[in-house]
């Protein structure tokens, strides 16, 4: 019989609105898979601006993927969705620490995912992916500055927060793993690459589609 600490299951598959090359959407798909939750993928065509239609804006007024629908819950923003999934469907503390310091340390890395990751390796990749007429040098420099910090941090810890994976790792994984697509090399960072390998070895891991661009061409 289920107990108060037994993770619950969704009554029906969770809908994930995503674009296949979006690292933000991949974070959510990866978390759903790691938690072994049933889900359906709904592809949103960003090139035809399907994310700006009235129907999609009713789901997310900011017109961005990902969005999930879980029963009567509709939620946008990849990091917010990770918090929701870990809190609702994982065992307490399994993916999101319940102690004050651990929770704060996870939040620190969620901020990195929304800041240095978004404006570093993510932007560098987008420039290559969509052939934007933008100088990528600043984004590449920000990515390498971040990777230097993470390399030092991961010399002391297997994961970003302590010795077990958390949503901090999931939030940061996708764009770092695909940084070479934005001409950001991972070879200088052995501890960062070992961390990526640990994430990829987790039961339920699903990769994001690879694009043959940049250093990954």
Buried (B, 14 or more C-beta within 10 A) or exposed (E): EEEEEEBEEBEEBBBBBBBBBBBBBBBBBBBBBBBEBEBEEBEBEBEEEBBEEEEBEEBBEEBBBBBBBBEEEBBBBBBEBBBBBBEBBBEEBBBBBEEEEBBEBBBEBBBBBBEBBBBBBBBBBBBBBEEEEEEBEEBBEBBBEBBEEBBEBBEEEBBBBBEEBBBBBBBBBBBBBBBBBBBBBBEEBEBBBEBBEBBEEBEEEEEBEEBEBBBBE
